[in-house]
Amino acid sequence: MDAPGVVNPPPAVAISNYPSAVTVAVGVLFTCILLFFVGKFDPTHGPLTISILIVLAMMGTIAYVLVFTVPQDDITPAVVGALSAGFGAVVAYWLGRAMGPSPPPE
């Protein structure tokens, strides 16, 4: 029984009760769309697509870590380290490619 003059507000309506599930679903949908379109137009047949995915994952994870995990949790160094290694591999791959035909062996 409520006291006179007390108004109980209606419950808050959320888009979803599971925001992490919605985030994962949106991420999977975005990745599928990206892979579909990049697969049609990727002249390298793979390395460019993988590079784009690694760079986007690096930027998204860094943004998440810097904004939402102010008190550092246990997974932050592992995720940032793994994506930094992947980002370094992307840079090494694209900078290490030969731009023209290789010289004949001597």
PyMOL commands that set and color helices and strands:
alter all, ss='L'
color gray80, all
select helices_A, chain A and resi 19-41+47-68+76-96
alter helices_A, ss='H'
color red, helices_A
deselect
rebuild
show_as cartoon
